[in-house]
Amino acid sequence: MTQYRIPKETSKYFVPGEVYLTVVHFCRQYPLWVSELKIDLDSGQAIDYSKEHVQTSSQFDSTSELAMRRVMISQKKQLVDSVAREVAGNMNEWLVMGVGNGLTFFQLRDRGMPCGKDMYYNMRQKFYYELSKRI
């Protein structure tokens, strides 16, 4: 399991340990949200008219459940995106890639990220701090 460097109490972006881990794991779900939002929308079950009696139930509506789930996921994704834009400006895509996939500065640098180590880690700390206030 990955080791996390929880900000110290003296840091200006201090977040308590449990809250910090909650925010980190919230962000790690980002790739799952993106892939789930790309899935085909037609996931409802069709009625089979080949049977003698067709039974329907008014208790569960799969279409509305799917729509509500997609809205909830979309809101979470937008929250991460908006905080990243606010904190990182034009570096937001790199920040989201790092926090969403758990990539280190060195892995991002190898992929072409155009900033230094201190700048990235400061940006990430501020991102987690700001996001912790909003979730």
Secondary structure, DSSP 8 states (H G I E B T S, - for coil): --------TTSTT---HHHHHHHHHHHHTHHHHHHHHHS-S--S----TTSSS----SS--HHHHHHHHHHHHHHHHHHHHHHHHHHHGGGHHHHHHHHHHT--HHHHHHTT--S-HHHHHHHHHHHHHHHHTT-
